[in-house]
Each structure stands twice: as structure tokens, then as C-alpha cells.
Amino acid sequence: MTAKYETTLIFSVKDGEEAVTALKDKFNELISKNGAIENVDDWGKRRLAYLINDEAEGYYVFFTYTAEPTFPAELERVAGITDGVLRVMTIKK
């Protein structure tokens, strides 16, 4: 049984565009392996509401996908241990 999810990832921009692209590709591949991506909305670089790890800007990417109910916890676990990920938030639609 699959469900629909939305995940927002905020990446650090201090290491440059190449690092952001690598992180975006990594999470795109991870979600594709474990579910079906419906939409990837690249919001780009935006100013953060408050400093996160002494950074004032972050790169936002918004994924909409369907997956098994156990996958979002694994996605958040991987995001939590990946360097360059400032924040992750997943909601079930």
C-alpha cells in the first residue's frame, strides 16, 4: 500500500552549485528507487527566516512522490546524516 508524500529539503549553498546539484541528484535517485516521483519543484536559493548553522541562505527543493509508509522515515534518516542538508520536512498528503 503506497501513500502520497511531499518532502522539502533545504541544502547548504556554502559549497557551491556543484554540491547542491550532487545532493539534489542523490535524493532524486533515492526517492526514485523507493517510490514514484510525481514532481520535483526546484525553488532555488532563498534567504532563510533565521540562521541555520550560521548560514543565511539555503537551496530549496520540493519533491512530491508516492512510496511505502516506511520510506519517509528512512529518507529523513539519510537526510539527517548527509553533510550539506540543513533541513528536511516530510508530510503525508
LOVEX-755830 format. One record per atom (N, C-alpha, C, O): residue number from 1; residue in one letter; atom name; x, y, z. Coordinates in steps of 0.02 Angstrom, whole numbers, plus 50000, padded with zeros to 5 digits. Atoms other than C-alpha are relative to their C-alpha. Layout:
<rec resi="NUM" resn="a" name="CA" x="X" y="Y" z="Z"/>
...
% end
This chain:
<rec resi="1" resn="m" name="N" x="50042" y="49941" z="50000"/>
<rec resi="1" resn="m" name="CA" x="50000" y="50000" z="50000"/>
<rec resi="1" resn="m" name="C" x="50045" y="50062" z="50000"/>
<rec resi="1" resn="m" name="O" x="50086" y="50071" z="50044"/>
<rec resi="2" resn="t" name="N" x="49960" y="49939" z="50004"/>
<rec resi="2" resn="t" name="CA" x="50076" y="50165" z="49947"/>
<rec resi="2" resn="t" name="C" x="49958" y="50060" z="50019"/>
<rec resi="2" resn="t" name="O" x="49897" y="50060" z="50016"/>
<rec resi="3" resn="a" name="N" x="50032" y="49937" z="49983"/>
<rec resi="3" resn="a" name="CA" x="50037" y="50341" z="50002"/>
<rec resi="3" resn="a" name="C" x="50037" y="50056" z="49965"/>
<rec resi="3" resn="a" name="O" x="50093" y="50047" z="49941"/>
<rec resi="4" resn="k" name="N" x="49971" y="49941" z="50032"/>
<rec resi="4" resn="k" name="CA" x="50072" y="50514" z="49933"/>
<rec resi="4" resn="k" name="C" x="50034" y="50043" z="50053"/>
<rec resi="4" resn="k" name="O" x="50007" y="50055" z="50106"/>
<rec resi="5" resn="y" name="N" x="49960" y="49960" z="49953"/>
<rec resi="5" resn="y" name="CA" x="50207" y="50619" z="50017"/>
<rec resi="5" resn="y" name="C" x="50028" y="50061" z="49965"/>
<rec resi="5" resn="y" name="O" x="50036" y="50063" z="49904"/>
<rec resi="6" resn="e" name="N" x="49965" y="49941" z="50022"/>
<rec resi="6" resn="e" name="CA" x="50285" y="50790" z="50000"/>
<rec resi="6" resn="e" name="C" x="50060" y="50011" z="50046"/>
<rec resi="6" resn="e" name="O" x="50052" y="50012" z="50107"/>
<rec resi="7" resn="t" name="N" x="49939" y="49989" z="49961"/>
<rec resi="7" resn="t" name="CA" x="50464" y="50819" z="50057"/>
<rec resi="7" resn="t" name="C" x="50034" y="50063" z="49976"/>
<rec resi="7" resn="t" name="O" x="50044" y="50073" z="49916"/>
<rec resi="8" resn="t" name="N" x="49962" y="49940" z="50015"/>
<rec resi="8" resn="t" name="CA" x="50552" y="50986" z="50065"/>
<rec resi="8" resn="t" name="C" x="50070" y="49992" z="50030"/>
<rec resi="8" resn="t" name="O" x="50077" y="49977" z="50089"/>
<rec resi="9" resn="l" name="N" x="49930" y="50003" z="49978"/>
<rec resi="9" resn="l" name="CA" x="50742" y="50984" z="50076"/>
<rec resi="9" resn="l" name="C" x="50031" y="50068" z="49991"/>
<rec resi="9" resn="l" name="O" x="50021" y="50101" z="49941"/>
<rec resi="10" resn="i" name="N" x="49962" y="49938" z="50005"/>
<rec resi="10" resn="i" name="CA" x="50850" y="51136" z="50111"/>
<rec resi="10" resn="i" name="C" x="50074" y="49981" z="50004"/>
<rec resi="10" resn="i" name="O" x="50097" y="49952" z="50053"/>
<rec resi="11" resn="f" name="N" x="49929" y="50016" z="50005"/>
<rec resi="11" resn="f" name="CA" x="51031" y="51118" z="50056"/>
<rec resi="11" resn="f" name="C" x="50042" y="50062" z="50014"/>
<rec resi="11" resn="f" name="O" x="50021" y="50119" z="50002"/>
<rec resi="12" resn="s" name="N" x="49952" y="49947" z="49989"/>
<rec resi="12" resn="s" name="CA" x="51181" y="51221" z="50108"/>
<rec resi="12" resn="s" name="C" x="50027" y="50024" z="49933"/>
<rec resi="12" resn="s" name="O" x="50039" y="49984" z="49888"/>
<rec resi="13" resn="v" name="N" x="49972" y="49971" z="50062"/>
<rec resi="13" resn="v" name="CA" x="51246" y="51339" z="49973"/>
<rec resi="13" resn="v" name="C" x="50073" y="50020" z="50009"/>
<rec resi="13" resn="v" name="O" x="50103" y="50047" z="49962"/>
<rec resi="14" resn="k" name="N" x="49932" y="49978" z="49988"/>
<rec resi="14" resn="k" name="CA" x="51416" y="51369" z="50051"/>
<rec resi="14" resn="k" name="C" x="50052" y="49962" z="49960"/>
<rec resi="14" resn="k" name="O" x="50107" y="49987" z="49949"/>
<rec resi="15" resn="d" name="N" x="49952" y="50040" z="50039"/>
<rec resi="15" resn="d" name="CA" x="51500" y="51230" z="49949"/>
<rec resi="15" resn="d" name="C" x="49991" y="50008" z="49925"/>
<rec resi="15" resn="d" name="O" x="50026" y="49976" z="49886"/>
<rec resi="16" resn="g" name="N" x="50008" y="49985" z="50071"/>
<rec resi="16" resn="g" name="CA" x="51436" y="51295" z="49781"/>
<rec resi="16" resn="g" name="C" x="49945" y="49961" z="49967"/>
<rec resi="16" resn="g" name="O" x="49914" y="49916" z="49996"/>
<rec resi="17" resn="e" name="N" x="50054" y="50030" z="50039"/>
<rec resi="17" resn="e" name="CA" x="51315" y="51243" z="49646"/>
<rec resi="17" resn="e" name="C" x="50012" y="49926" z="49985"/>
<rec resi="17" resn="e" name="O" x="49964" y="49888" z="49981"/>
<rec resi="18" resn="e" name="N" x="49986" y="50071" z="50014"/>
<rec resi="18" resn="e" name="CA" x="51404" y="51078" z="49610"/>
<rec resi="18" resn="e" name="C" x="49978" y="49956" z="50057"/>
<rec resi="18" resn="e" name="O" x="49950" y="49902" z="50046"/>
<rec resi="19" resn="a" name="N" x="50020" y="50038" z="49941"/>
<rec resi="19" resn="a" name="CA" x="51374" y="51018" z="49787"/>
<rec resi="19" resn="a" name="C" x="49924" y="49995" z="50005"/>
<rec resi="19" resn="a" name="O" x="49897" y="49943" z="50023"/>
<rec resi="20" resn="v" name="N" x="50074" y="50000" z="49999"/>
<rec resi="20" resn="v" name="CA" x="51190" y="51068" z="49778"/>
<rec resi="20" resn="v" name="C" x="49973" y="49953" z="49948"/>
<rec resi="20" resn="v" name="O" x="49926" y="49915" z="49961"/>
<rec resi="21" resn="t" name="N" x="50023" y="50045" z="50054"/>
<rec resi="21" resn="t" name="CA" x="51168" y="50977" z="49612"/>
<rec resi="21" resn="t" name="C" x="50012" y="49927" z="50019"/>
<rec resi="21" resn="t" name="O" x="49970" y="49885" z="50006"/>
<rec resi="22" resn="a" name="N" x="49985" y="50069" z="49979"/>
<rec resi="22" resn="a" name="CA" x="51252" y="50821" z="49683"/>
<rec resi="22" resn="a" name="C" x="49949" y="49977" z="50053"/>
<rec resi="22" resn="a" name="O" x="49926" y="49920" z="50050"/>
<rec resi="23" resn="l" name="N" x="50048" y="50018" z="49948"/>
<rec resi="23" resn="l" name="CA" x="51136" y="50823" z="49836"/>
<rec resi="23" resn="l" name="C" x="49930" y="49990" z="49969"/>
<rec resi="23" resn="l" name="O" x="49895" y="49943" z="49987"/>
<rec resi="24" resn="k" name="N" x="50066" y="50005" z="50032"/>
<rec resi="24" resn="k" name="CA" x="50982" y="50852" z="49727"/>
<rec resi="24" resn="k" name="C" x="49995" y="49934" z="49962"/>
<rec resi="24" resn="k" name="O" x="49944" y="49900" z="49966"/>
<rec resi="25" resn="d" name="N" x="49999" y="50063" z="50037"/>
<rec resi="25" resn="d" name="CA" x="51031" y="50705" z="49616"/>
<rec resi="25" resn="d" name="C" x="49998" y="49939" z="50046"/>
<rec resi="25" resn="d" name="O" x="49965" y="49890" z="50032"/>
<rec resi="26" resn="k" name="N" x="49999" y="50055" z="49952"/>
<rec resi="26" resn="k" name="CA" x="51066" y="50594" z="49766"/>
<rec resi="26" resn="k" name="C" x="49930" y="49985" z="50027"/>
<rec resi="26" resn="k" name="O" x="49909" y="49928" z="50030"/>
<rec resi="27" resn="f" name="N" x="50066" y="50010" z="49972"/>
<rec resi="27" resn="f" name="CA" x="50894" y="50621" z="49842"/>
<rec resi="27" resn="f" name="C" x="49948" y="49983" z="49947"/>
<rec resi="27" resn="f" name="O" x="49901" y="49946" z="49961"/>
<rec resi="28" resn="n" name="N" x="50044" y="50019" z="50055"/>
<rec resi="28" resn="n" name="CA" x="50807" y="50611" z="49674"/>
<rec resi="28" resn="n" name="C" x="50007" y="49926" z="49985"/>
<rec resi="28" resn="n" name="O" x="49957" y="49891" z="49975"/>
<rec resi="29" resn="e" name="N" x="49988" y="50072" z="50012"/>
<rec resi="29" resn="e" name="CA" x="50887" y="50440" z="49647"/>
<rec resi="29" resn="e" name="C" x="49974" y="49957" z="50057"/>
<rec resi="29" resn="e" name="O" x="49945" y="49904" z="50045"/>
<rec resi="30" resn="l" name="N" x="50024" y="50037" z="49942"/>
<rec resi="30" resn="l" name="CA" x="50846" y="50382" z="49824"/>
<rec resi="30" resn="l" name="C" x="49924" y="49994" z="49999"/>
<rec resi="30" resn="l" name="O" x="49897" y="49940" z="50012"/>
<rec resi="31" resn="i" name="N" x="50073" y="50002" z="50003"/>
<rec resi="31" resn="i" name="CA" x="50663" y="50428" z="49805"/>
<rec resi="31" resn="i" name="C" x="49976" y="49957" z="49942"/>
<rec resi="31" resn="i" name="O" x="49928" y="49920" z="49948"/>
<rec resi="32" resn="s" name="N" x="50019" y="50039" z="50059"/>
<rec resi="32" resn="s" name="CA" x="50654" y="50351" z="49631"/>
<rec resi="32" resn="s" name="C" x="50006" y="49925" z="50012"/>
<rec resi="32" resn="s" name="O" x="49966" y="49886" z="49988"/>
<rec resi="33" resn="k" name="N" x="49990" y="50071" z="49985"/>
<rec resi="33" resn="k" name="CA" x="50722" y="50185" z="49696"/>
<rec resi="33" resn="k" name="C" x="49946" y="49972" z="50046"/>
<rec resi="33" resn="k" name="O" x="49930" y="49913" z="50043"/>
<rec resi="34" resn="n" name="N" x="50047" y="50023" z="49948"/>
<rec resi="34" resn="n" name="CA" x="50593" y="50177" z="49836"/>
<rec resi="34" resn="n" name="C" x="49928" y="50021" z="49987"/>
<rec resi="34" resn="n" name="O" x="49884" y="50005" z="50027"/>
<rec resi="35" resn="g" name="N" x="50068" y="49977" z="50014"/>
<rec resi="35" resn="g" name="CA" x="50441" y="50256" z="49756"/>
<rec resi="35" resn="g" name="C" x="49996" y="50028" z="49930"/>
<rec resi="35" resn="g" name="O" x="50040" y="50016" z="49888"/>
<rec resi="36" resn="a" name="N" x="50011" y="49969" z="50066"/>
<rec resi="36" resn="a" name="CA" x="50373" y="50351" z="49607"/>
<rec resi="36" resn="a" name="C" x="49994" y="50075" z="50008"/>
<rec resi="36" resn="a" name="O" x="49949" y="50101" z="50041"/>
<rec resi="37" resn="i" name="N" x="50000" y="49927" z="49996"/>
<rec resi="37" resn="i" name="CA" x="50414" y="50535" z="49590"/>
<rec resi="37" resn="i" name="C" x="49947" y="50028" z="49953"/>
<rec resi="37" resn="i" name="O" x="49945" y="50010" z="49894"/>
<rec resi="38" resn="e" name="N" x="50050" y="49967" z="50040"/>
<rec resi="38" resn="e" name="CA" x="50269" y="50639" z="49529"/>
<rec resi="38" resn="e" name="C" x="50024" y="50068" z="49976"/>
<rec resi="38" resn="e" name="O" x="50010" y="50089" z="49920"/>
<rec resi="39" resn="n" name="N" x="49978" y="49933" z="50017"/>
<rec resi="39" resn="n" name="CA" x="50352" y="50810" z="49532"/>
<rec resi="39" resn="n" name="C" x="50060" y="50019" z="50042"/>
<rec resi="39" resn="n" name="O" x="50064" y="50002" z="50101"/>
<rec resi="40" resn="v" name="N" x="49944" y="49971" z="49965"/>
<rec resi="40" resn="v" name="CA" x="50516" y="50893" z="49578"/>
<rec resi="40" resn="v" name="C" x="49998" y="50075" z="49986"/>
<rec resi="40" resn="v" name="O" x="50007" y="50096" z="49929"/>
<rec resi="41" resn="d" name="N" x="50006" y="49928" z="50007"/>
<rec resi="41" resn="d" name="CA" x="50497" y="51079" z="49608"/>
<rec resi="41" resn="d" name="C" x="50063" y="50032" z="50030"/>
<rec resi="41" resn="d" name="O" x="50073" y="50030" z="50090"/>
<rec resi="42" resn="d" name="N" x="49937" y="49970" z="49979"/>
<rec resi="42" resn="d" name="CA" x="50664" y="51170" z="49615"/>
<rec resi="42" resn="d" name="C" x="49987" y="50074" z="50015"/>
<rec resi="42" resn="d" name="O" x="49980" y="50114" z="49969"/>
<rec resi="43" resn="w" name="N" x="50015" y="49932" z="49980"/>
<rec resi="43" resn="w" name="CA" x="50634" y="51329" z="49714"/>
<rec resi="43" resn="w" name="C" x="50062" y="50045" z="49998"/>
<rec resi="43" resn="w" name="O" x="50056" y="50106" z="49998"/>
<rec resi="44" resn="g" name="N" x="49939" y="49962" z="50004"/>
<rec resi="44" resn="g" name="CA" x="50816" y="51383" z="49707"/>
<rec resi="44" resn="g" name="C" x="50024" y="50029" z="50066"/>
<rec resi="44" resn="g" name="O" x="50001" y="50009" z="50119"/>
<rec resi="45" resn="k" name="N" x="49970" y="49970" z="49941"/>
<rec resi="45" resn="k" name="CA" x="50917" y="51489" z="49826"/>
<rec resi="45" resn="k" name="C" x="49954" y="50053" z="50029"/>
<rec resi="45" resn="k" name="O" x="49930" y="50097" z="49994"/>
<rec resi="46" resn="r" name="N" x="50043" y="49951" z="49965"/>
<rec resi="46" resn="r" name="CA" x="50817" y="51586" z="49955"/>
<rec resi="46" resn="r" name="C" x="50030" y="50018" z="50067"/>
<rec resi="46" resn="r" name="O" x="50069" y="49980" z="50096"/>
<rec resi="47" resn="r" name="N" x="49978" y="49977" z="49935"/>
<rec resi="47" resn="r" name="CA" x="50850" y="51683" z="50111"/>
<rec resi="47" resn="r" name="C" x="49961" y="49962" z="50054"/>
<rec resi="47" resn="r" name="O" x="49901" y="49953" z="50048"/>
<rec resi="48" resn="l" name="N" x="50031" y="50036" z="49945"/>
<rec resi="48" resn="l" name="CA" x="50815" y="51585" z="50271"/>
<rec resi="48" resn="l" name="C" x="49969" y="50049" z="50049"/>
<rec resi="48" resn="l" name="O" x="49992" y="50105" z="50056"/>
<rec resi="49" resn="a" name="N" x="50034" y="49957" z="49951"/>
<rec resi="49" resn="a" name="CA" x="50698" y="51656" z="50403"/>
<rec resi="49" resn="a" name="C" x="50045" y="50013" z="50061"/>
<rec resi="49" resn="a" name="O" x="50040" y="50065" z="50093"/>
<rec resi="50" resn="y" name="N" x="49953" y="49993" z="49945"/>
<rec resi="50" resn="y" name="CA" x="50835" y="51628" z="50533"/>
<rec resi="50" resn="y" name="C" x="50063" y="49960" z="49982"/>
<rec resi="50" resn="y" name="O" x="50061" y="49917" z="49938"/>
<rec resi="51" resn="l" name="N" x="49937" y="50034" z="50015"/>
<rec resi="51" resn="l" name="CA" x="51016" y="51570" z="50533"/>
<rec resi="51" resn="l" name="C" x="49996" y="49926" z="50018"/>
<rec resi="51" resn="l" name="O" x="49972" y="49908" z="50072"/>
<rec resi="52" resn="i" name="N" x="49993" y="50072" z="49987"/>
<rec resi="52" resn="i" name="CA" x="51042" y="51382" z="50520"/>
<rec resi="52" resn="i" name="C" x="50073" y="49984" z="49989"/>
<rec resi="52" resn="i" name="O" x="50099" y="49991" z="49933"/>
<rec resi="53" resn="n" name="N" x="49928" y="50015" z="50004"/>
<rec resi="53" resn="n" name="CA" x="51221" y="51328" z="50557"/>
<rec resi="53" resn="n" name="C" x="50039" y="50061" z="49973"/>
<rec resi="53" resn="n" name="O" x="50084" y="50053" z="49932"/>
<rec resi="54" resn="d" name="N" x="49968" y="49937" z="50020"/>
<rec resi="54" resn="d" name="CA" x="51274" y="51511" z="50534"/>
<rec resi="54" resn="d" name="C" x="49993" y="50016" z="49925"/>
<rec resi="54" resn="d" name="O" x="50034" y="50052" z="49898"/>
<rec resi="55" resn="e" name="N" x="50012" y="49986" z="50071"/>
<rec resi="55" resn="e" name="CA" x="51203" y="51514" z="50356"/>
<rec resi="55" resn="e" name="C" x="49935" y="50038" z="49994"/>
<rec resi="55" resn="e" name="O" x="49885" y="50022" z="50026"/>
<rec resi="56" resn="a" name="N" x="50059" y="49958" z="50010"/>
<rec resi="56" resn="a" name="CA" x="51079" y="51645" z="50297"/>
<rec resi="56" resn="a" name="C" x="49960" y="49981" z="49939"/>
<rec resi="56" resn="a" name="O" x="49904" y="50003" z="49931"/>
<rec resi="57" resn="e" name="N" x="50035" y="50021" z="50061"/>
<rec resi="57" resn="e" name="CA" x="51034" y="51564" z="50130"/>
<rec resi="57" resn="e" name="C" x="50001" y="49924" z="49994"/>
<rec resi="57" resn="e" name="O" x="50047" y="49890" z="50018"/>
<rec resi="58" resn="g" name="N" x="50004" y="50071" z="50012"/>
<rec resi="58" resn="g" name="CA" x="50980" y="51391" z="50078"/>
<rec resi="58" resn="g" name="C" x="49969" y="49987" z="49931"/>
<rec resi="58" resn="g" name="O" x="49937" y="50031" z="49903"/>
<rec resi="59" resn="y" name="N" x="50026" y="50019" z="50065"/>
<rec resi="59" resn="y" name="CA" x="50934" y="51299" z="49918"/>
<rec resi="59" resn="y" name="C" x="49942" y="49952" z="50011"/>
<rec resi="59" resn="y" name="O" x="49952" y="49898" z="50039"/>
<rec resi="60" resn="y" name="N" x="50061" y="50038" z="49986"/>
<rec resi="60" resn="y" name="CA" x="50755" y="51231" z="49922"/>
<rec resi="60" resn="y" name="C" x="49983" y="49955" z="49941"/>
<rec resi="60" resn="y" name="O" x="49984" y="49976" z="49883"/>
<rec resi="61" resn="v" name="N" x="50025" y="50047" z="50050"/>
<rec resi="61" resn="v" name="CA" x="50696" y="51075" z="49828"/>
<rec resi="61" resn="v" name="C" x="49940" y="49965" z="50031"/>
<rec resi="61" resn="v" name="O" x="49943" y="49942" z="50088"/>
<rec resi="62" resn="f" name="N" x="50064" y="50027" z="49977"/>
<rec resi="62" resn="f" name="CA" x="50517" y="51009" z="49844"/>
<rec resi="62" resn="f" name="C" x="49982" y="49939" z="49958"/>
<rec resi="62" resn="f" name="O" x="49972" y="49945" z="49898"/>
<rec resi="63" resn="f" name="N" x="50016" y="50063" z="50034"/>
<rec resi="63" resn="f" name="CA" x="50479" y="50826" z="49800"/>
<rec resi="63" resn="f" name="C" x="49929" y="49979" z="50017"/>
<rec resi="63" resn="f" name="O" x="49909" y="49982" z="50075"/>
<rec resi="64" resn="t" name="N" x="50066" y="50031" z="49990"/>
<rec resi="64" resn="t" name="CA" x="50304" y="50753" z="49776"/>
<rec resi="64" resn="t" name="C" x="50006" y="49930" z="49972"/>
<rec resi="64" resn="t" name="O" x="50026" y="49921" z="49914"/>
<rec resi="65" resn="y" name="N" x="49989" y="50069" z="50021"/>
<rec resi="65" resn="y" name="CA" x="50303" y="50563" z="49767"/>
<rec resi="65" resn="y" name="C" x="49952" y="49953" z="50037"/>
<rec resi="65" resn="y" name="O" x="49921" y="49972" z="50086"/>
<rec resi="66" resn="t" name="N" x="50036" y="50054" z="49965"/>
<rec resi="66" resn="t" name="CA" x="50214" y="50401" z="49813"/>
<rec resi="66" resn="t" name="C" x="50050" y="49948" z="50021"/>
<rec resi="66" resn="t" name="O" x="50097" y="49932" z="49984"/>
<rec resi="67" resn="a" name="N" x="49953" y="50050" z="49974"/>
<rec resi="67" resn="a" name="CA" x="50301" y="50271" z="49920"/>
<rec resi="67" resn="a" name="C" x="49966" y="49960" z="50056"/>
<rec resi="67" resn="a" name="O" x="49911" y="49977" z="50078"/>
<rec resi="68" resn="e" name="N" x="50024" y="50040" z="49944"/>
<rec resi="68" resn="e" name="CA" x="50277" y="50139" z="50053"/>
<rec resi="68" resn="e" name="C" x="50003" y="50042" z="50064"/>
<rec resi="68" resn="e" name="O" x="50044" y="50088" z="50068"/>
<rec resi="69" resn="p" name="N" x="50002" y="49959" z="49939"/>
<rec resi="69" resn="p" name="CA" x="50236" y="50208" z="50227"/>
<rec resi="69" resn="p" name="C" x="50064" y="50001" z="50041"/>
<rec resi="69" resn="p" name="O" x="50074" y="50046" z="50082"/>
<rec resi="70" resn="t" name="N" x="49937" y="50002" z="49961"/>
<rec resi="70" resn="t" name="CA" x="50407" y="50158" z="50297"/>
<rec resi="70" resn="t" name="C" x="50055" y="50043" z="49968"/>
<rec resi="70" resn="t" name="O" x="50104" y="50059" z="50002"/>
<rec resi="71" resn="f" name="N" x="49946" y="49964" z="50034"/>
<rec resi="71" resn="f" name="CA" x="50508" y="50256" z="50168"/>
<rec resi="71" resn="f" name="C" x="50013" y="50071" z="50026"/>
<rec resi="71" resn="f" name="O" x="50072" y="50089" z="50032"/>
<rec resi="72" resn="p" name="N" x="49985" y="49931" z="49978"/>
<rec resi="72" resn="p" name="CA" x="50487" y="50437" z="50231"/>
<rec resi="72" resn="p" name="C" x="50046" y="50002" z="50062"/>
<rec resi="72" resn="p" name="O" x="50088" y="50047" z="50067"/>
<rec resi="73" resn="a" name="N" x="49955" y="50001" z="49941"/>
<rec resi="73" resn="a" name="CA" x="50571" y="50391" z="50397"/>
<rec resi="73" resn="a" name="C" x="50072" y="49986" z="49978"/>
<rec resi="73" resn="a" name="O" x="50118" y="50016" z="50005"/>
<rec resi="74" resn="e" name="N" x="49933" y="50015" z="50026"/>
<rec resi="74" resn="e" name="CA" x="50718" y="50317" z="50301"/>
<rec resi="74" resn="e" name="C" x="50029" y="50060" z="49962"/>
<rec resi="74" resn="e" name="O" x="50088" y="50075" z="49969"/>
<rec resi="75" resn="l" name="N" x="49977" y="49941" z="50036"/>
<rec resi="75" resn="l" name="CA" x="50728" y="50471" z="50189"/>
<rec resi="75" resn="l" name="C" x="50023" y="50054" z="50049"/>
<rec resi="75" resn="l" name="O" x="50075" y="50085" z="50039"/>
<rec resi="76" resn="e" name="N" x="49981" y="49950" z="49950"/>
<rec resi="76" resn="e" name="CA" x="50733" y="50586" z="50341"/>
<rec resi="76" resn="e" name="C" x="50063" y="49979" z="50037"/>
<rec resi="76" resn="e" name="O" x="50104" y="50021" z="50056"/>
<rec resi="77" resn="r" name="N" x="49940" y="50024" z="49967"/>
<rec resi="77" resn="r" name="CA" x="50865" y="50475" z="50422"/>
<rec resi="77" resn="r" name="C" x="50061" y="50014" z="49956"/>
<rec resi="77" resn="r" name="O" x="50113" y="50038" z="49981"/>
<rec resi="78" resn="v" name="N" x="49945" y="49989" z="50046"/>
<rec resi="78" resn="v" name="CA" x="50976" y="50484" z="50268"/>
<rec resi="78" resn="v" name="C" x="50015" y="50075" z="49995"/>
<rec resi="78" resn="v" name="O" x="50074" y="50095" z="49994"/>
<rec resi="79" resn="a" name="N" x="49990" y="49927" z="50004"/>
<rec resi="79" resn="a" name="CA" x="50950" y="50673" z="50255"/>
<rec resi="79" resn="a" name="C" x="50033" y="50026" z="50063"/>
<rec resi="79" resn="a" name="O" x="50074" y="50072" z="50060"/>
<rec resi="80" resn="g" name="N" x="49971" y="49977" z="49937"/>
<rec resi="80" resn="g" name="CA" x="50995" y="50693" z="50438"/>
<rec resi="80" resn="g" name="C" x="50074" y="49986" z="50007"/>
<rec resi="80" resn="g" name="O" x="50109" y="50022" z="50043"/>
<rec resi="81" resn="i" name="N" x="49929" y="50017" z="49994"/>
<rec resi="81" resn="i" name="CA" x="51165" y="50611" z="50416"/>
<rec resi="81" resn="i" name="C" x="50040" y="50022" z="49939"/>
<rec resi="81" resn="i" name="O" x="50100" y="50009" z="49935"/>
<rec resi="82" resn="t" name="N" x="49966" y="49976" z="50060"/>
<rec resi="82" resn="t" name="CA" x="51207" y="50691" z="50248"/>
<rec resi="82" resn="t" name="C" x="50025" y="50070" z="50010"/>
<rec resi="82" resn="t" name="O" x="49987" y="50115" z="50028"/>
<rec resi="83" resn="d" name="N" x="49971" y="49933" z="49996"/>
<rec resi="83" resn="d" name="CA" x="51326" y="50838" z="50250"/>
<rec resi="83" resn="d" name="C" x="49971" y="50043" z="49945"/>
<rec resi="83" resn="d" name="O" x="49963" y="50021" z="49888"/>
<rec resi="84" resn="g" name="N" x="50027" y="49955" z="50049"/>
<rec resi="84" resn="g" name="CA" x="51253" y="50988" z="50162"/>
<rec resi="84" resn="g" name="C" x="49925" y="50008" z="50003"/>
<rec resi="84" resn="g" name="O" x="49897" y="50052" z="49970"/>
<rec resi="85" resn="v" name="N" x="50073" y="49994" z="49991"/>
<rec resi="85" resn="v" name="CA" x="51071" y="50959" z="50212"/>
<rec resi="85" resn="v" name="C" x="49987" y="50040" z="50063"/>
<rec resi="85" resn="v" name="O" x="50006" y="50019" z="50118"/>
<rec resi="86" resn="l" name="N" x="50014" y="49957" z="49942"/>
<rec resi="86" resn="l" name="CA" x="51012" y="51099" z="50326"/>
<rec resi="86" resn="l" name="C" x="49935" y="49978" z="50035"/>
<rec resi="86" resn="l" name="O" x="49932" y="49975" z="50096"/>
<rec resi="87" resn="r" name="N" x="50065" y="50019" z="49972"/>
<rec resi="87" resn="r" name="CA" x="50830" y="51044" z="50350"/>
<rec resi="87" resn="r" name="C" x="49965" y="49954" z="49953"/>
<rec resi="87" resn="r" name="O" x="49976" y="49955" z="49892"/>
<rec resi="88" resn="v" name="N" x="50043" y="50044" z="50040"/>
<rec resi="88" resn="v" name="CA" x="50708" y="50912" z="50291"/>
<rec resi="88" resn="v" name="C" x="49932" y="49997" z="50035"/>
<rec resi="88" resn="v" name="O" x="49928" y="49993" z="50097"/>
<rec resi="89" resn="m" name="N" x="50067" y="50006" z="49972"/>
<rec resi="89" resn="m" name="CA" x="50520" y="50904" z="50315"/>
<rec resi="89" resn="m" name="C" x="49958" y="49959" z="49951"/>
<rec resi="89" resn="m" name="O" x="49955" y="49974" z="49891"/>
<rec resi="90" resn="t" name="N" x="50042" y="50042" z="50041"/>
<rec resi="90" resn="t" name="CA" x="50403" y="50768" z="50251"/>
<rec resi="90" resn="t" name="C" x="49930" y="50000" z="50029"/>
<rec resi="90" resn="t" name="O" x="49921" y="49994" z="50090"/>
<rec resi="91" resn="i" name="N" x="50069" y="50004" z="49978"/>
<rec resi="91" resn="i" name="CA" x="50214" y="50771" z="50258"/>
<rec resi="91" resn="i" name="C" x="49964" y="49950" z="49956"/>
<rec resi="91" resn="i" name="O" x="49981" y="49941" z="49897"/>
<rec resi="92" resn="k" name="N" x="50042" y="50047" z="50038"/>
<rec resi="92" resn="k" name="CA" x="50085" y="50642" z="50204"/>
<rec resi="92" resn="k" name="C" x="49940" y="50040" z="49975"/>
<rec resi="92" resn="k" name="O" x="49907" y="50075" z="50014"/>
<rec resi="93" resn="k" name="N" x="50057" y="49964" z="50028"/>
<rec resi="93" resn="k" name="CA" x="49954" y="50712" z="50086"/>
<rec resi="93" resn="k" name="C" x="49935" y="49963" z="50014"/>
<rec resi="93" resn="k" name="O" x="49882" y="49985" z="49994"/>
% end
